[in-house]
Amino acid sequence: MKLIDTEILEVVDESESTKTFRLEMPWLIKSSPGQYMMAWVKGVDDIPMSLSSKDTITVQSVGDASSALLEYQAGDHLGLRGPFGNGFELVGGSIAIIAGGMGAAPLAYLAESARENGNDVTTIIGAKKSVELLFLDRFDAAGDLFISTDDGSKGRKGFVTDILKGLDLDSFDQIYTCGPEVMMSRVLKVCEDIEIPHKLQLSIQRYIKCAVGLCGSCCIDPIGLRACKEGPVFTGDQLIGSEFGKYRRDASGNKVSLNQI
C-alpha cells in the first residue's frame, strides 16, 4: 500500500508520556474503530498505531520510534499506510466496553461510534493511577462510566474485573476490551466462566512488521491467525486455548512471558 504524506494539525498532551496527534487525513482513508495505521517515523521505523478517532492517533513512549514520534509538533509531516486489519463489529443494542491503559485509545473511538449508532454504552476503564486514565470525558459522554485504579487514586481501588463481575453481563449484546493482555485474559476468563466468550471482542497487540499477512511475525500459536490481517480484533472463543494471556513473541521471534512485560 502506498505511503501517504500527512500533516500533523494538532498535538494534545494526554499525560506525561502520551500525546494525541490530529492528522490531515486524506478523504480516501476511511477507517473503523479497532483498525490501525502504519506510521513511518523518518529515519527510525515503521510502526503500527491504533486510531483513537477517524483522524487521530494516540502515542505513548514505549520504544525508539514512538519516543521519536512524541517529539513531532504541529506542522510536521508523517508517513501513513492503512488502515489495516479487522476492527470491532458493532453487535446488538447494548454494549459494554472494558478499557485499560492505552487500550482506551481505540475504545474511545468505538464508544463514540456506538453512541452515534444509537447503542447503549457502558464503559469500565482502569489504570495504575489516575493520571494515566485516558479520554474520561469521551467515555462519559458516550454512556455510563465506571472507573478503577490500582492505587485507588480515582474510582474504585482494584481492577476492572472487580467492577465487571458486579454487572449483569447477560444483559449486554456484546463486550469489547483492549488493554494490557493480563487484564484482557482476566476479562476473557470472566466471560468463559459464564459461557459467553463468543460475545467478547478483544483487540490484541503483537509484533507487526509487514501489516499485510506475509511475514508471519504476528501469528498466534497454535491457531496460526495473524494479528495484522485477521486481527487485531478477535472473539473470545477464537483465543481460548491459544498463547493469549501466556506469552507473545519479540522482534526476533523469541517467546516472551507476559510476566516479563
Residue frames relative to the residue before (quaternion, step in Angstrom):
aa qw qx qy qz dx dy dz
M 1.0000 0.0000 0.0000 0.0000 0.00 0.00 0.00
K 0.5326 -0.6695 0.4299 0.2885 3.55 -0.93 0.98
L 0.4374 -0.6746 0.5339 0.2617 3.53 -1.09 0.84
I 0.1755 -0.7894 0.5844 0.0674 3.56 -0.85 1.04
D 0.3357 -0.7294 0.5625 0.1971 3.55 -0.89 0.99
T 0.0258 0.8063 -0.5892 0.0463 3.59 -0.79 1.01
E 0.3997 -0.7181 0.5228 0.2263 3.56 -1.08 0.75
I 0.3935 -0.6728 0.5717 0.2563 3.55 -1.14 0.70
L 0.2446 -0.8126 0.5189 0.1033 3.57 -0.53 1.20
E 0.8052 -0.0134 0.0687 0.5889 3.58 1.05 -0.77
V 0.1393 -0.7610 0.6282 0.0832 3.55 -1.16 0.70
V 0.0921 -0.8017 0.5906 0.0074 3.57 -0.75 1.11
D 0.3396 -0.7221 0.5668 0.2048 3.59 -0.83 1.00
E 0.1840 -0.7968 0.5697 0.0813 3.58 -0.68 1.12
S 0.7616 -0.1011 0.0850 0.6344 3.57 1.14 -0.74
E 0.7546 -0.3767 0.2627 0.4688 3.58 -1.27 -0.09
S 0.8072 0.2540 -0.1124 0.5208 3.60 1.04 -0.72
T 0.7048 0.4439 -0.2346 0.5011 3.58 1.28 0.09
K 0.0025 0.7864 -0.6170 0.0279 3.55 -0.99 0.92
T 0.2709 -0.7221 0.6097 0.1827 3.53 -1.27 0.54
F 0.1788 -0.7804 0.5953 0.0685 3.54 -0.94 1.01
R 0.1953 -0.7512 0.6193 0.1184 3.55 -0.78 1.05
L 0.1764 -0.8331 0.5239 0.0189 3.52 -0.66 1.22
E 0.4633 -0.6262 0.5433 0.3132 3.51 -1.23 0.50
M 0.1053 -0.8388 0.5338 0.0191 3.55 0.09 1.33
P 0.4236 -0.6858 0.5241 0.2749 3.62 -0.77 0.95
W 0.6380 -0.5686 0.3621 0.3721 3.57 -1.10 0.67
L 0.6562 0.5440 -0.3247 0.4100 3.60 1.09 -0.64
I 0.6141 0.5235 -0.3634 0.4656 3.61 1.22 -0.20
K 0.0935 0.7827 -0.6037 0.1190 3.56 -0.32 1.29
S 0.0653 -0.8376 0.5412 -0.0353 3.55 -0.59 1.16
S 0.2344 -0.7107 0.6321 0.2012 3.50 -1.42 0.07
P 0.6374 -0.5395 0.3699 0.4071 3.62 -1.11 0.57
G 0.7382 0.3725 -0.3034 0.4735 3.54 -0.93 0.96
Q 0.5960 0.5329 -0.3752 0.4691 3.59 1.20 -0.30
Y 0.2447 -0.7744 0.5679 0.1341 3.56 -1.27 0.32
M 0.3336 -0.7003 0.5942 0.2129 3.53 -1.36 0.35
M 0.3289 -0.6697 0.6105 0.2660 3.56 -1.26 0.38
A 0.1511 -0.8086 0.5676 0.0339 3.56 -0.60 1.20
W 0.2496 -0.7708 0.5717 0.1295 3.56 -0.76 1.07
V 0.1307 -0.7655 0.6285 0.0437 3.54 -0.57 1.22
K 0.4345 -0.7654 0.4069 0.2446 3.54 -0.16 1.35
G 0.8482 0.1591 -0.1479 0.4832 3.51 -0.87 1.07
V 0.7067 0.4271 -0.2616 0.4997 3.57 1.27 -0.05
D 0.7224 -0.3741 0.3089 0.4927 3.61 0.34 -1.20
D 0.4036 -0.6414 0.5975 0.2621 3.49 -1.47 0.18
I 0.0236 0.8460 -0.5272 0.0765 3.61 -0.39 1.19
P 0.4768 -0.6588 0.4949 0.3062 3.60 -1.14 0.62
M 0.0364 -0.7921 0.6091 -0.0113 3.54 -0.99 0.90
S 0.3821 -0.7124 0.5394 0.2358 3.59 -0.77 1.02
L 0.4339 -0.6677 0.5399 0.2728 3.53 -1.12 0.70
S 0.2279 -0.7791 0.5688 0.1327 3.58 -0.87 0.94
S 0.7373 -0.0328 -0.0744 0.6706 3.55 1.42 0.12
K 0.7282 -0.4310 0.2739 0.4571 3.59 -1.21 -0.02
D 0.8091 0.1994 -0.1194 0.5398 3.61 1.17 -0.39
T 0.6737 0.4554 -0.3186 0.4871 3.61 1.14 0.53
I 0.1292 -0.7153 0.6743 0.1304 3.50 -1.37 0.45
T 0.2251 -0.7627 0.5922 0.1302 3.56 -1.10 0.70
V 0.1531 -0.8368 0.5255 -0.0140 3.53 -0.62 1.26
Q 0.0767 -0.7633 0.6404 0.0372 3.53 -1.05 0.90
S 0.5028 -0.6633 0.4656 0.3008 3.57 -1.03 0.76
V 0.1657 0.7925 -0.5679 0.1484 3.58 -0.41 1.27
G 0.8022 0.0635 -0.0249 0.5931 3.61 1.26 -0.13
D 0.7648 -0.3819 0.2516 0.4538 3.55 -1.32 -0.03
A 0.7014 0.4799 -0.2839 0.4441 3.58 0.83 -1.00
S 0.6866 0.4664 -0.2969 0.4721 3.60 0.85 -0.90
S 0.6264 0.5251 -0.3429 0.4629 3.60 1.04 -0.68
A 0.6476 0.5014 -0.3119 0.4817 3.58 1.04 -0.79
L 0.6437 0.5344 -0.3212 0.4437 3.58 0.99 -0.81
L 0.6315 0.5503 -0.3327 0.4332 3.58 1.06 -0.70
E 0.6140 0.5385 -0.3470 0.4611 3.59 1.26 -0.24
Y 0.5142 0.6464 -0.4189 0.3771 3.60 1.25 -0.26
Q 0.1894 -0.7797 0.5906 0.0858 3.53 -1.20 0.66
A 0.6788 -0.4426 0.3683 0.4557 3.56 -1.30 0.17
G 0.7299 0.3643 -0.3055 0.4910 3.55 -0.90 1.01
D 0.5869 0.5439 -0.3742 0.4688 3.59 1.23 -0.37
H 0.3549 -0.7391 0.5371 0.1983 3.55 -1.26 0.42
L 0.1527 -0.7790 0.6074 0.0306 3.52 -1.16 0.81
G 0.3576 -0.7208 0.5507 0.2222 3.56 -1.06 0.74
L 0.0641 -0.8144 0.5768 -0.0008 3.59 -0.87 0.97
R 0.0375 -0.7316 0.6773 0.0672 3.51 -1.30 0.58
G 0.5804 0.5965 -0.4244 0.3566 3.55 -1.05 0.68
P 0.5293 0.0648 -0.7615 -0.3684 1.48 -2.39 -0.71
F 0.2889 -0.7551 0.5727 0.1356 3.54 -1.28 0.60
G 0.7862 0.3966 -0.2586 0.3972 3.51 -1.39 0.25
N 0.5172 -0.6015 0.5115 0.3304 3.49 -1.41 0.03
G 0.2929 -0.7719 0.5421 0.1563 3.55 -0.84 1.00
F 0.7195 -0.3898 0.3345 0.4675 3.53 -1.32 -0.31
E 0.2579 -0.7373 0.6034 0.1603 3.55 -1.16 0.67
L 0.3414 -0.7362 0.5463 0.2074 3.57 -0.71 1.06
V 0.0185 -0.8020 0.5946 -0.0547 3.55 -0.74 1.13
G 0.8492 0.1449 -0.1111 0.4955 3.57 -0.93 0.92
G 0.6175 -0.5846 0.4062 0.3347 3.52 -1.30 -0.31
S 0.7704 0.2763 -0.1459 0.5557 3.58 1.10 -0.70
I 0.0038 0.8249 -0.5631 0.0486 3.58 -0.66 1.11
A 0.2342 -0.7292 0.6235 0.1573 3.52 -1.32 0.49
I 0.1532 -0.7752 0.6104 0.0553 3.55 -1.03 0.89
I 0.0714 -0.7835 0.6169 0.0209 3.58 -0.88 0.98
A 0.0232 -0.8300 0.5536 -0.0635 3.55 -0.39 1.31
G 0.0357 -0.7888 0.6135 0.0096 3.53 -1.06 0.83
G 0.8546 0.0135 -0.0170 0.5188 3.58 -0.86 0.93
M 0.8357 -0.1123 0.1221 0.5235 3.57 -0.88 -1.01
G 0.4960 0.6529 -0.4259 0.3823 3.60 1.24 -0.16
A 0.5264 0.6363 -0.4036 0.3937 3.57 1.27 -0.25
A 0.5646 0.6422 -0.3850 0.3474 3.60 1.13 -0.58
P 0.7476 0.3504 -0.2473 0.5072 3.67 0.58 -0.97
L 0.6505 0.5347 -0.3266 0.4292 3.59 1.10 -0.60
A 0.5771 0.5453 -0.3863 0.4694 3.61 1.15 -0.43
Y 0.6149 0.5315 -0.3190 0.4874 3.56 1.09 -0.79
L 0.6615 0.5011 -0.2972 0.4723 3.58 0.97 -0.87
A 0.6545 0.5309 -0.3196 0.4332 3.60 0.87 -0.95
E 0.6829 0.4766 -0.2894 0.4719 3.58 0.91 -0.88
S 0.6430 0.5132 -0.3219 0.4686 3.58 1.01 -0.78
A 0.6521 0.5139 -0.3097 0.4634 3.58 1.00 -0.84
R 0.6386 0.5232 -0.3226 0.4631 3.57 0.99 -0.83
E 0.6530 0.5052 -0.3057 0.4741 3.58 0.97 -0.86
N 0.6653 0.5067 -0.2835 0.4693 3.56 1.16 -0.67
G 0.5592 -0.6262 0.3759 0.3923 3.60 1.27 -0.22
N 0.4434 0.6946 -0.4576 0.3338 3.59 1.24 0.22
D 0.4039 -0.6364 0.5897 0.2900 3.53 -1.29 0.47
V 0.1220 -0.8321 0.5411 0.0015 3.57 -0.61 1.18
T 0.0299 -0.7537 0.6565 0.0081 3.55 -0.96 0.96
T 0.0881 -0.8182 0.5680 0.0122 3.59 -0.73 1.06
I 0.1023 -0.7198 0.6820 0.0796 3.51 -1.19 0.78
I 0.0039 -0.8058 0.5916 -0.0277 3.58 -0.69 1.06
G 0.0312 -0.8134 0.5806 -0.0143 3.53 -0.99 0.85
A 0.0193 0.7627 -0.6464 0.0110 3.53 -1.32 0.45
K 0.6629 -0.4944 0.3630 0.4293 3.55 -1.27 0.19
K 0.7894 -0.0499 0.0604 0.6088 3.57 1.04 -0.86
S 0.7229 -0.5044 0.2668 0.3896 3.53 -1.23 0.54
V 0.6599 0.5299 -0.3274 0.4202 3.62 0.96 -0.78
E 0.6670 0.4928 -0.3032 0.4694 3.59 1.24 -0.26
L 0.4860 0.6493 -0.4410 0.3843 3.60 1.27 0.02
L 0.1689 -0.8169 0.5496 0.0456 3.57 -0.81 1.05
F 0.8851 0.1141 -0.0807 0.4439 3.55 -1.24 0.71
L 0.1577 0.8164 -0.5403 0.1291 3.59 1.01 0.74
D 0.6487 0.5287 -0.3263 0.4394 3.58 0.98 -0.81
R 0.6533 0.5113 -0.3149 0.4611 3.59 1.01 -0.74
F 0.6697 0.4805 -0.2995 0.4806 3.58 0.94 -0.83
D 0.6418 0.5311 -0.3236 0.4486 3.58 0.99 -0.83
A 0.6644 0.5019 -0.2997 0.4657 3.58 1.01 -0.79
A 0.6603 0.5319 -0.3036 0.4346 3.60 1.17 -0.55
G 0.7766 -0.2547 0.1937 0.5428 3.61 1.15 -0.49
D 0.7807 -0.2778 0.2325 0.5092 3.57 -1.18 -0.58
L 0.1064 -0.8127 0.5728 0.0127 3.56 -0.98 0.89
F 0.0654 -0.7595 0.6470 0.0137 3.55 -0.97 1.01
I 0.1523 -0.8072 0.5690 0.0383 3.59 -0.95 0.92
S 0.0108 0.7713 -0.6363 -0.0088 3.54 -1.11 0.75
T 0.0565 -0.7677 0.6365 0.0494 3.55 -1.20 0.61
D 0.5880 -0.6013 0.4083 0.3548 3.55 -1.07 0.74
D 0.7718 0.3637 -0.1885 0.4864 3.56 0.98 -0.88
G 0.5124 -0.6772 0.4015 0.3430 3.59 1.27 0.04
S 0.3951 0.7466 -0.4623 0.2696 3.61 1.23 0.26
K 0.7793 0.0055 -0.0547 0.6242 3.60 1.26 -0.22
G 0.8143 0.1901 -0.1640 0.5234 3.55 -1.02 0.82
R 0.7603 -0.3414 0.2829 0.4748 3.52 -1.20 -0.63
K 0.4141 -0.6883 0.5351 0.2615 3.56 -1.00 0.82
G 0.6175 0.5242 -0.4006 0.4282 3.55 -0.75 1.06
F 0.6668 -0.5040 0.3881 0.3883 3.54 -1.24 -0.56
V 0.6502 -0.5191 0.3791 0.4050 3.55 -1.24 0.40
T 0.6304 0.5502 -0.3425 0.4273 3.58 1.08 -0.65
D 0.5548 0.5861 -0.3983 0.4359 3.60 1.19 -0.41
I 0.6736 0.4530 -0.2800 0.5125 3.57 1.07 -0.77
L 0.6251 0.5752 -0.3307 0.4112 3.56 0.96 -0.93
K 0.6703 0.5183 -0.3009 0.4377 3.58 0.92 -0.89
G 0.6659 0.5052 -0.2996 0.4600 3.58 1.22 -0.42
L 0.6205 0.5360 -0.3435 0.4578 3.58 1.27 -0.08
D 0.4711 -0.6326 0.5282 0.3146 3.55 -1.23 0.45
L 0.2080 -0.8360 0.4960 0.1088 3.57 0.10 1.28
D 0.5833 0.5821 -0.3774 0.4226 3.59 1.13 -0.47
S 0.6176 0.5689 -0.3448 0.4196 3.58 1.20 -0.42
F 0.6521 0.4966 -0.3136 0.4793 3.58 1.26 -0.25
D 0.4416 -0.6906 0.5084 0.2636 3.56 -1.02 0.81
Q 0.7958 -0.0295 0.0399 0.6035 3.57 1.13 -0.62
I 0.2041 -0.7573 0.6136 0.0912 3.54 -1.23 0.69
Y 0.1096 -0.8052 0.5825 0.0158 3.58 -0.92 0.95
T 0.0366 0.8166 -0.5751 0.0341 3.58 -0.96 0.79
C 0.0748 0.7478 -0.6582 0.0439 3.51 -1.28 0.61
G 0.4135 0.6810 -0.5218 0.3051 3.55 -0.97 0.87
P 0.7746 -0.2569 0.2175 0.5355 3.60 -1.14 -0.47
E 0.5473 -0.6699 0.3873 0.3191 3.56 -0.88 0.93
V 0.5907 0.5585 -0.3748 0.4457 3.59 1.07 -0.63
M 0.6389 0.5147 -0.3176 0.4753 3.58 1.01 -0.82
M 0.6954 0.4813 -0.2851 0.4512 3.58 0.82 -0.99
S 0.6234 0.5305 -0.3518 0.4542 3.60 1.05 -0.64
R 0.6214 0.5216 -0.3349 0.4792 3.58 1.15 -0.60
V 0.6211 0.5266 -0.3305 0.4772 3.56 1.08 -0.77
L 0.6428 0.5178 -0.3152 0.4683 3.57 0.98 -0.86
K 0.6464 0.5216 -0.3238 0.4530 3.60 0.96 -0.83
V 0.6213 0.5301 -0.3414 0.4653 3.60 1.02 -0.79
C 0.6864 0.4736 -0.2803 0.4754 3.59 0.91 -0.91
E 0.6306 0.5359 -0.3268 0.4565 3.57 1.05 -0.76
D 0.6495 0.5455 -0.3175 0.4240 3.57 0.98 -0.87
I 0.7559 0.3078 -0.1986 0.5426 3.60 1.12 -0.58
E 0.5226 -0.7135 0.3562 0.3014 3.53 1.31 0.60
I 0.5699 0.5648 -0.4265 0.4175 3.58 0.88 0.96
P 0.2108 0.8021 -0.5436 0.1296 3.68 0.93 0.64
H 0.5866 0.5859 -0.3645 0.4240 3.60 1.20 -0.47
K 0.6582 0.5020 -0.3024 0.4726 3.59 1.24 -0.39
L 0.6337 0.5373 -0.3145 0.4591 3.58 1.31 -0.08
Q 0.0918 -0.7613 0.6403 0.0450 3.56 -1.00 0.94
L 0.0950 -0.8142 0.5726 -0.0145 3.55 -0.76 1.14
S 0.2186 -0.7422 0.6179 0.1400 3.58 -0.98 0.87
I 0.0840 -0.8409 0.5347 -0.0015 3.56 -0.43 1.23
Q 0.3659 -0.7244 0.5489 0.1999 3.54 -1.25 0.52
R 0.0787 0.7642 -0.6369 0.0642 3.54 -0.94 0.98
Y 0.6093 -0.5539 0.3997 0.4028 3.61 -1.20 0.31
I 0.0635 -0.8234 0.5635 -0.0218 3.57 -0.37 1.27
K 0.1370 -0.7999 0.5823 0.0483 3.57 -0.80 1.08
C 0.8225 0.2798 -0.1358 0.4762 3.58 0.45 -1.21
A 0.2756 -0.8035 0.4720 0.2361 3.60 1.17 -0.68
V 0.7249 0.4196 -0.2491 0.4862 3.62 1.22 -0.05
G 0.6295 -0.6104 0.3180 0.3605 3.59 1.21 0.38
L 0.5239 0.6745 -0.3926 0.3412 3.60 1.21 0.24
C 0.7507 0.4536 -0.2458 0.4126 3.58 0.80 -0.98
G 0.3684 -0.7714 0.4552 0.2491 3.60 1.15 -0.48
S 0.4242 0.7373 -0.4530 0.2671 3.62 1.22 0.06
C 0.7393 0.3981 -0.2217 0.4958 3.58 1.17 -0.51
C 0.3330 0.7556 -0.5017 0.2580 3.60 1.23 0.33
I 0.3339 -0.7453 0.5508 0.1723 3.55 -1.08 0.81
D 0.3597 -0.7348 0.5389 0.2009 3.58 -0.78 1.07
P 0.6893 -0.3079 -0.6546 -0.0391 1.63 -1.88 1.68
I 0.4559 0.7380 -0.4192 0.2679 3.60 1.26 0.07
G 0.4028 -0.7722 0.4234 0.2494 3.58 1.26 -0.33
L 0.4558 0.6724 -0.4708 0.3443 3.60 1.20 0.09
R 0.3614 -0.7459 0.5290 0.1820 3.56 -1.05 0.85
A 0.4495 -0.7050 0.4783 0.2687 3.58 -0.74 1.05
C 0.6642 0.5262 -0.3132 0.4289 3.58 1.03 -0.72
K 0.7741 0.3587 -0.1611 0.4961 3.57 1.05 -0.74
E 0.7606 0.3093 -0.1844 0.5401 3.61 0.64 -1.09
G 0.7059 0.3671 -0.2301 0.5604 3.57 1.26 -0.46
P 0.5065 0.1338 -0.7224 -0.4513 1.51 -2.20 -1.16
V 0.6104 0.5417 -0.3574 0.4541 3.59 1.29 -0.05
F 0.0012 -0.7807 0.6234 -0.0442 3.54 -0.85 1.08
T 0.4658 -0.6315 0.5259 0.3282 3.55 -1.28 0.29
G 0.6612 -0.5375 0.3532 0.3862 3.54 -1.20 0.52
D 0.6830 0.4905 -0.3132 0.4414 3.58 0.89 -0.84
Q 0.5788 0.5665 -0.3826 0.4446 3.62 1.18 -0.36
L 0.7513 0.4398 -0.2109 0.4445 3.58 0.99 -0.83
I 0.4921 0.6553 -0.4423 0.3645 3.60 1.18 -0.30
G 0.8128 0.2309 -0.1955 0.4979 3.57 -0.85 1.00
S 0.5900 0.5656 -0.3672 0.4440 3.59 1.29 0.05
E 0.7270 -0.4047 0.3272 0.4478 3.56 -1.34 -0.21
F 0.4632 0.7171 -0.4307 0.2929 3.56 1.26 -0.45
G 0.8034 0.2382 -0.2123 0.5028 3.54 -0.86 1.03
K 0.7011 0.4398 -0.2614 0.4967 3.58 1.29 -0.16
Y 0.7796 -0.1990 0.1689 0.5693 3.59 0.74 -1.04
R 0.1511 -0.7265 0.6515 0.1576 3.52 -1.40 0.06
R 0.4586 -0.6745 0.4967 0.2967 3.60 -1.26 0.13
D 0.4063 -0.7106 0.5194 0.2453 3.57 -1.09 0.76
A 0.7854 -0.3463 0.2311 0.4581 3.58 -1.31 -0.15
S 0.7031 0.4403 -0.2543 0.4970 3.59 1.19 -0.54
G 0.5733 -0.6128 0.3720 0.3967 3.57 1.27 -0.04
N 0.4903 0.6624 -0.4338 0.3642 3.57 1.27 0.11
K 0.4945 -0.6492 0.4893 0.3076 3.55 -1.09 0.74
V 0.0758 -0.7728 0.6297 0.0226 3.53 -0.99 0.94
S 0.3995 -0.7219 0.5159 0.2304 3.57 -0.62 1.14
L 0.5183 -0.6438 0.4575 0.3280 3.57 -1.01 0.75
N 0.5684 0.5879 -0.3858 0.4271 3.58 1.20 -0.32
Q 0.6678 0.4928 -0.2918 0.4755 3.60 1.27 -0.39
I 0.6273 0.5591 -0.3287 0.4311 3.59 1.27 -0.25
